[in-house]
Every structure is written in structure tokens, then in C-alpha cells.
Amino acid sequence: MKALVKYELGALNVKVMEVEKPKISPDEVLIKVMGAGICGTDLHILTDNSYPVKPPVILGHEVSGVIEEVGENVKGWKKGDKVVSETYYYTCGNCYFCKTGSINLCEEKLSIGSGVNGAMAEFVKVPAKNLHSFPESLSFEEACMTEPLVCCVQAVFQHGRLSPEDYVVLTGPGTIGLLTLQVIKLFGCKTVVLGTRKDEERLQKALELGADKVMYVEDEDIAAQVKSYCRGIGADAVFECSGAVPAIRLAMDLMRKGAHYTQVGIPSKDAPIDMGKVVLREYTIAGTYATRPIWWDKTIELLNDGKIDLKSLMSTAYPLDMWEKGFDEAVRGEGFKHIIVPNS
């Protein structure tokens, strides 16, 4: 089968190759991949930028498709079922984190697309316990955005500490930011989305998706603008979705005393934080990483209820042989979500 492979460490050491079709164990299923989202993680792996990977490995962890084969021990699933999958191929099951439901923090975990072969291929194998159905109303291209949406649901529901009367600032209006925005709006909060002037298309999309206000980080008085809009004291909560160091630094000046900060985007380099501000202003800070199973169930519920718009965030879909075009557009920040369709 064809697959997009990181064949050795080193920037840009990625290409489409012919590889063996996966063989499943009794507790696994084989998915015919119909959609694989290009994620920031894939871009980090492409450039060898701060993300652990074990080559040779097939890229891609955001997956939707159709079950092709079912292991002999698998119950409740059959060939032809439309599915999405959680990303962890293996977790130890014995550590503190696994036993408390935080399998995303397991030290031994292996994820598809980095630790084991992933979804940017004609087929991918996954444990059957990872499977979820998705609404019939969603296309495969939309459905493969379920995994990043789960990340955002976890960020907001687990870490956000939101109330309906809150004023919330979100920095980074990319796909993750715009998904996070939609989840925040479920709480009824007033929401301000910040971006650069190059983000004009994305900021307009933020308004379409429910943002109450958009602002530009280049404005000299941006902190004063945010403070003025947020009751004159600053935001009750900030969600930083870009991972950009300047955005992280700015965010600390946008919050009221006693506010809560959630880091959603993964920084590509060290981002120093002024701990003096954290102490004197009584900030609380949380990171959120990947997904926990409980938030998959919540996300599927939101999709079934039609609470989240995925369709308007889908920009392009390319066959495997055109992967470079999709990756280039993602690197340049063009549009929103870019999809690889291995079985087009």
C-alpha cells in the first residue's frame, strides 16, 4: 500500500513509499483511511522540530474511515462501519496516570503517527477499544477533525473553569483556536479572539463562529483595548492556541487578577513566564495535552447534537501523492484545515 513515511530523522525526510499492508491482532481492526488531517504535530515531525518520533513511521493521527477487517476478539464492530479512532495505540495500563484516566500522560504510550504507523496511508490498524462512530451528517473529511476537536473540548471542559458571565480571550485563530472558540461559546462567555493582520480571513471566520470581538496583536495599545473591553479589568480566562512565544508573553498582560490561563498550542521553543506576575496577580496556569477517553464521548455527543461546525473549517483535501501541497499550505497558514485522502 502507499503511505507517507518519515523514513529517518532529519528535516524533510518524508516521502510517499510502498509499504506492507498492516496485519491486525485479535483485538484490533483495520481501517480503510478516508480522511487524515494535517496537524501541527505532523509539521513538527516533518521539520524535526521538538516532537519525539521513531522512524521509519507513517505520519498521521487524525483519522476517519471504514472498517476493512475485524479481529476475532472484537465485538460490536463490523466490516463497513464508519469510524474515527483515538490516537493511542498502546498505554501501559498500570501506571498512576493510566489508572486515574490520564492515559495521555502515560510514559510508555505509543501514538499512531509518531510511535507507531499512522493514518496517512491506505490502511491503518488500531485497537478496537479506540473506535467511535460519528454522525451520518458528517463527511469523512469533516469526521477526521474529531480528534483535534477532542483536544479543544478537553482544554475547555477540563481546564477552562468557565462561567457564563466570563470574558474570555483566545489567541491564535487557526483551526485549533477556532474549534476552541466554538467550545467556549457553549458556556455563553463573551469572547475576544486575537490574531495578526495576516490572520484577517481567520479573524473574520472567528466572528462567523460566534466571537464577540476580534483584535490585532500589532496594535500598540492591545493590552489596554482588551482590558477596556473586559469590564475594565482584563479577561477572566485566556486560551493560548498558537504556541507562539510573543502570544504567550502578551497573554500574561491581558488577564485580570485571579484569572486562569490555559496553554493549548504547543510552543516550538522555550517560552519564559514572569512568575512574579503569576504570584502577585494570583494567576492559575494549566497546560492541556492531547486527549483523554472521557472527552471523546463528550465530543461525539456535541457532534451528534450539531453544536460544532466542522465543515466551514475544511479548506482542502489532497490525495497522498499531493501531500506536499497540503503540507505547504498548512505551513504557510493558508486557509484552515487541510486533509489527506489516501483512498480518493
Helices and strands as residue ranges (DSSP letters): E 2-6, E 14-18, E 28-37, H 40-47, E 57-58, E 62-70, E 82-85, E 88-90, H 96-99, G 103-105, E 110-111, E 123-127, G 128-130, E 131-132, H 140-143, H 146-159, E 167-171, H 175-185, E 190-195, G 197-199, H 200-208, E 213-216, H 222-229, E 235-240, H 245-251, E 255-263, H 275-280, E 284-287, H 293-304, G 311-313, E 314-318, G 320-322, H 323-331, E 337-340
